[in-house]
Amino acid sequence: MFMDPVSTPERTKISGGKSASGRLFYFMGPSGVGKDTILNTLREIKNGEVFFATRYITRPVTDGGETHIELSKETFQKKRQEGFFAFAWQSHGFFYGISARIFSIMDEGWDVIVNGSRGYFPKAEKVFPDIIPVLVTASEATVLQRLKTRGREPEAEINRRLHRLKNFSIDHKSLIPIENESTPEAAANLFLSKAQRKTSDARLDSCMFEK
């Protein structure tokens, strides 16, 4: 199980010694492409040198749902005004935030993964220009099958999400595209491989899954 490097200060980096500043990977993807499943798979990597930023959300924590820190809208806005968040956005009636401590974590050499929002990405890039966007995609047929299998959305909502899928794109020089047409493990390996090649850095390479 992934251990939070902040809460386990005795843990040493596999590479040893002081490493360069970490990188910020900003994951995005429309509903049904399997973004959250890929992130959960990455969390299970043993001895991984990656920090997964916990999201602060004005939404109740539910069994089987995302593990996040629940805040009231009043508390969220208070923290936002105090500068607690590095990133903060609103979507589907809820507020989402990422703690600004990710910057000190990267200063310590940790790579950080954020579960982000496409709509907020331009603002996130202004806050941190070296951000590396990761766009998870899947074919329309694959997404349709996944949405029908989980059975949460009515047909009209499924059609709306499929329409949004066609218009979900990011144009960025550092973009890491991930096509999730197979298993979560395959998609996670694809991300780790592309992240290493794009940055010429071996820190993520030690986290590769068994083929």
Contacts in CASP RR format, 6 or more apart in sequence:
PFRMAT RR
TARGET T0000
AUTHOR 0000-0000-0000
METHOD contacts of the structure
MODEL  1
MFMDPVSTPERTKISGGKSASGRLFYFMGPSGVGKDTILNTLREIKNGEV
FFATRYITRPVTDGGETHIELSKETFQKKRQEGFFAFAWQSHGFFYGISA
RIFSIMDEGWDVIVNGSRGYFPKAEKVFPDIIPVLVTASEATVLQRLKTR
GREPEAEINRRLHRLKNFSIDHKSLIPIENESTPEAAANLFLSKAQRKTS
DARLDSCMFEK
1 43 0 8 1.000
1 44 0 8 1.000
2 43 0 8 1.000
2 44 0 8 1.000
2 45 0 8 1.000
2 48 0 8 1.000
2 50 0 8 1.000
2 52 0 8 1.000
3 11 0 8 1.000
4 51 0 8 1.000
5 11 0 8 1.000
5 49 0 8 1.000
5 51 0 8 1.000
5 105 0 8 1.000
5 108 0 8 1.000
5 110 0 8 1.000
6 51 0 8 1.000
6 101 0 8 1.000
6 105 0 8 1.000
13 19 0 8 1.000
13 49 0 8 1.000
13 109 0 8 1.000
14 47 0 8 1.000
14 48 0 8 1.000
14 49 0 8 1.000
14 206 0 8 1.000
15 49 0 8 1.000
15 202 0 8 1.000
15 203 0 8 1.000
15 206 0 8 1.000
18 109 0 8 1.000
19 109 0 8 1.000
19 203 0 8 1.000
20 109 0 8 1.000
21 106 0 8 1.000
21 107 0 8 1.000
21 109 0 8 1.000
22 106 0 8 1.000
22 107 0 8 1.000
22 109 0 8 1.000
22 110 0 8 1.000
22 111 0 8 1.000
22 112 0 8 1.000
22 203 0 8 1.000
23 106 0 8 1.000
23 111 0 8 1.000
23 112 0 8 1.000
23 130 0 8 1.000
23 132 0 8 1.000
23 199 0 8 1.000
23 201 0 8 1.000
24 102 0 8 1.000
24 106 0 8 1.000
24 111 0 8 1.000
24 112 0 8 1.000
24 114 0 8 1.000
24 128 0 8 1.000
24 130 0 8 1.000
24 131 0 8 1.000
24 132 0 8 1.000
25 111 0 8 1.000
25 112 0 8 1.000
25 113 0 8 1.000
25 114 0 8 1.000
25 132 0 8 1.000
25 134 0 8 1.000
25 176 0 8 1.000
25 195 0 8 1.000
26 114 0 8 1.000
26 116 0 8 1.000
26 121 0 8 1.000
26 124 0 8 1.000
26 131 0 8 1.000
26 132 0 8 1.000
26 133 0 8 1.000
26 134 0 8 1.000
27 35 0 8 1.000
27 38 0 8 1.000
27 39 0 8 1.000
27 113 0 8 1.000
27 114 0 8 1.000
27 115 0 8 1.000
27 116 0 8 1.000
27 134 0 8 1.000
27 136 0 8 1.000
28 35 0 8 1.000
28 116 0 8 1.000
28 117 0 8 1.000
28 118 0 8 1.000
28 121 0 8 1.000
28 133 0 8 1.000
28 134 0 8 1.000
28 135 0 8 1.000
28 136 0 8 1.000
28 170 0 8 1.000
29 35 0 8 1.000
29 118 0 8 1.000
29 135 0 8 1.000
29 136 0 8 1.000
29 137 0 8 1.000
29 168 0 8 1.000
30 118 0 8 1.000
30 143 0 8 1.000
30 161 0 8 1.000
30 164 0 8 1.000
30 165 0 8 1.000
30 168 0 8 1.000
31 143 0 8 1.000
31 147 0 8 1.000
31 161 0 8 1.000
31 164 0 8 1.000
32 138 0 8 1.000
32 143 0 8 1.000
32 146 0 8 1.000
32 147 0 8 1.000
32 161 0 8 1.000
33 136 0 8 1.000
33 137 0 8 1.000
33 138 0 8 1.000
33 142 0 8 1.000
33 143 0 8 1.000
33 146 0 8 1.000
33 165 0 8 1.000
33 180 0 8 1.000
34 136 0 8 1.000
34 138 0 8 1.000
34 146 0 8 1.000
34 180 0 8 1.000
34 184 0 8 1.000
34 187 0 8 1.000
35 115 0 8 1.000
35 136 0 8 1.000
35 180 0 8 1.000
36 66 0 8 1.000
36 115 0 8 1.000
37 184 0 8 1.000
38 136 0 8 1.000
38 178 0 8 1.000
38 180 0 8 1.000
38 184 0 8 1.000
38 187 0 8 1.000
38 188 0 8 1.000
38 191 0 8 1.000
39 52 0 8 1.000
39 113 0 8 1.000
39 115 0 8 1.000
40 184 0 8 1.000
41 184 0 8 1.000
41 185 0 8 1.000
41 187 0 8 1.000
41 188 0 8 1.000
42 50 0 8 1.000
42 52 0 8 1.000
42 113 0 8 1.000
42 188 0 8 1.000
42 191 0 8 1.000
42 207 0 8 1.000
43 52 0 8 1.000
45 188 0 8 1.000
45 207 0 8 1.000
45 209 0 8 1.000
47 206 0 8 1.000
47 207 0 8 1.000
48 206 0 8 1.000
48 207 0 8 1.000
49 110 0 8 1.000
49 111 0 8 1.000
49 203 0 8 1.000
49 204 0 8 1.000
49 206 0 8 1.000
49 207 0 8 1.000
50 110 0 8 1.000
50 111 0 8 1.000
50 112 0 8 1.000
50 113 0 8 1.000
50 204 0 8 1.000
50 207 0 8 1.000
51 102 0 8 1.000
51 105 0 8 1.000
51 110 0 8 1.000
51 111 0 8 1.000
51 112 0 8 1.000
51 113 0 8 1.000
52 112 0 8 1.000
52 113 0 8 1.000
53 98 0 8 1.000
53 99 0 8 1.000
53 102 0 8 1.000
53 112 0 8 1.000
53 113 0 8 1.000
53 114 0 8 1.000
53 115 0 8 1.000
54 67 0 8 1.000
54 68 0 8 1.000
54 69 0 8 1.000
54 99 0 8 1.000
55 66 0 8 1.000
55 68 0 8 1.000
55 69 0 8 1.000
55 96 0 8 1.000
55 97 0 8 1.000
55 98 0 8 1.000
55 115 0 8 1.000
56 68 0 8 1.000
56 69 0 8 1.000
56 71 0 8 1.000
56 76 0 8 1.000
56 79 0 8 1.000
56 85 0 8 1.000
56 96 0 8 1.000
56 97 0 8 1.000
56 98 0 8 1.000
56 99 0 8 1.000
57 66 0 8 1.000
57 68 0 8 1.000
57 69 0 8 1.000
57 70 0 8 1.000
57 71 0 8 1.000
57 94 0 8 1.000
57 95 0 8 1.000
57 96 0 8 1.000
57 97 0 8 1.000
58 70 0 8 1.000
58 71 0 8 1.000
58 72 0 8 1.000
58 73 0 8 1.000
58 76 0 8 1.000
58 94 0 8 1.000
58 95 0 8 1.000
59 68 0 8 1.000
59 70 0 8 1.000
59 94 0 8 1.000
60 70 0 8 1.000
61 67 0 8 1.000
61 68 0 8 1.000
61 70 0 8 1.000
66 115 0 8 1.000
71 79 0 8 1.000
71 95 0 8 1.000
73 95 0 8 1.000
76 88 0 8 1.000
76 95 0 8 1.000
76 97 0 8 1.000
77 95 0 8 1.000
79 85 0 8 1.000
80 88 0 8 1.000
83 100 0 8 1.000
84 99 0 8 1.000
84 100 0 8 1.000
85 97 0 8 1.000
85 98 0 8 1.000
85 99 0 8 1.000
85 100 0 8 1.000
86 98 0 8 1.000
86 99 0 8 1.000
86 100 0 8 1.000
86 102 0 8 1.000
86 103 0 8 1.000
86 127 0 8 1.000
86 128 0 8 1.000
87 97 0 8 1.000
87 98 0 8 1.000
87 114 0 8 1.000
87 116 0 8 1.000
87 120 0 8 1.000
87 123 0 8 1.000
87 124 0 8 1.000
87 127 0 8 1.000
88 95 0 8 1.000
88 96 0 8 1.000
88 97 0 8 1.000
88 98 0 8 1.000
89 95 0 8 1.000
89 96 0 8 1.000
89 97 0 8 1.000
89 117 0 8 1.000
89 119 0 8 1.000
89 120 0 8 1.000
89 123 0 8 1.000
90 96 0 8 1.000
91 117 0 8 1.000
96 116 0 8 1.000
96 117 0 8 1.000
98 114 0 8 1.000
98 116 0 8 1.000
102 112 0 8 1.000
102 114 0 8 1.000
103 128 0 8 1.000
105 112 0 8 1.000
106 112 0 8 1.000
111 203 0 8 1.000
111 204 0 8 1.000
114 124 0 8 1.000
116 124 0 8 1.000
118 168 0 8 1.000
118 170 0 8 1.000
121 133 0 8 1.000
121 170 0 8 1.000
124 131 0 8 1.000
125 131 0 8 1.000
125 172 0 8 1.000
131 174 0 8 1.000
132 174 0 8 1.000
132 176 0 8 1.000
132 195 0 8 1.000
132 198 0 8 1.000
132 199 0 8 1.000
133 170 0 8 1.000
133 172 0 8 1.000
133 174 0 8 1.000
133 175 0 8 1.000
133 176 0 8 1.000
134 175 0 8 1.000
134 176 0 8 1.000
134 178 0 8 1.000
134 191 0 8 1.000
135 168 0 8 1.000
135 169 0 8 1.000
135 170 0 8 1.000
135 175 0 8 1.000
135 176 0 8 1.000
135 177 0 8 1.000
135 178 0 8 1.000
136 178 0 8 1.000
136 180 0 8 1.000
136 187 0 8 1.000
137 168 0 8 1.000
137 177 0 8 1.000
137 178 0 8 1.000
137 179 0 8 1.000
137 180 0 8 1.000
138 146 0 8 1.000
138 179 0 8 1.000
138 180 0 8 1.000
138 181 0 8 1.000
139 181 0 8 1.000
140 162 0 8 1.000
140 165 0 8 1.000
140 166 0 8 1.000
142 180 0 8 1.000
142 181 0 8 1.000
143 161 0 8 1.000
143 162 0 8 1.000
143 165 0 8 1.000
144 158 0 8 1.000
144 162 0 8 1.000
147 153 0 8 1.000
147 158 0 8 1.000
147 161 0 8 1.000
148 158 0 8 1.000
153 161 0 8 1.000
174 198 0 8 1.000
176 191 0 8 1.000
176 194 0 8 1.000
176 195 0 8 1.000
176 198 0 8 1.000
177 194 0 8 1.000
178 187 0 8 1.000
178 190 0 8 1.000
178 191 0 8 1.000
178 194 0 8 1.000
179 187 0 8 1.000
179 190 0 8 1.000
180 187 0 8 1.000
185 209 0 8 1.000
188 209 0 8 1.000
189 208 0 8 1.000
189 209 0 8 1.000
189 211 0 8 1.000
192 204 0 8 1.000
192 205 0 8 1.000
192 207 0 8 1.000
192 208 0 8 1.000
192 209 0 8 1.000
193 208 0 8 1.000
195 204 0 8 1.000
196 202 0 8 1.000
196 204 0 8 1.000
196 205 0 8 1.000
END
